[in-house]
Amino acid sequence: MSIELYAAYLKERENTELICVDSGFITYRFELDYCYIIDIYILPEMRKNGLGVELENRVIEQARERKVFKLLGSVDRTANNWETSIKILEKIGYKPYKQDKSVLFLIKEI
């Protein structure tokens, strides 16, 4: 399956956007007054080189064009390496927002 086909599927089914580069991707959806970052994935050997922040910045550009100034992310505490994910998000400016069962939501003003 091509990434373009998968992106079309996400857009049609869930109104979700996808930005994909060779070493990773980000999925996100715009809501009324925020942008929900659904997933960010970077290949393990490419982590710690700023690619995740670069992808987030591309979403931030789109958010600002839409006059949206909050990003919302989430971490499932049952997922592998969830502690690391929270530390990374906090390091780049996200703050805990609320918790729903095992999922911690974090928010960032942009």
ZIJO-V935620 format. One record per residue. RES is the residue in three letters. NEAR is the number of other ideal C-beta (glycine too) atoms within 12 Angstrom. Layout:
BEGIN
RES/NEAR
RES/NEAR
END
This chain:
BEGIN
MET/8
SER/10
ILE/17
GLU/12
LEU/13
TYR/19
ALA/22
ALA/16
TYR/17
LEU/24
LYS/18
GLU/13
ARG/13
GLU/19
ASN/17
THR/26
GLU/29
LEU/33
ILE/29
CYS/25
VAL/20
ASP/12
SER/21
GLY/28
PHE/31
ILE/35
THR/30
TYR/36
ARG/28
PHE/27
GLU/18
LEU/12
ASP/16
TYR/26
CYS/36
TYR/30
ILE/44
ILE/29
ASP/29
ILE/35
TYR/24
ILE/26
LEU/17
PRO/14
GLU/11
MET/18
ARG/19
LYS/15
ASN/16
GLY/16
LEU/26
GLY/32
VAL/25
GLU/22
LEU/32
GLU/33
ASN/22
ARG/26
VAL/38
ILE/27
GLU/17
GLN/23
ALA/29
ARG/18
GLU/14
ARG/21
LYS/14
VAL/26
PHE/18
LYS/29
LEU/37
LEU/34
GLY/37
SER/30
VAL/32
ASP/21
ARG/19
THR/12
ALA/17
ASN/11
ASN/16
TRP/19
GLU/15
THR/17
SER/30
ILE/25
LYS/14
ILE/24
LEU/30
GLU/20
LYS/16
ILE/25
GLY/19
TYR/29
LYS/20
PRO/19
TYR/23
LYS/13
GLN/15
ASP/12
LYS/11
SER/13
VAL/22
LEU/27
PHE/28
LEU/31
ILE/25
LYS/29
GLU/19
ILE/25
END
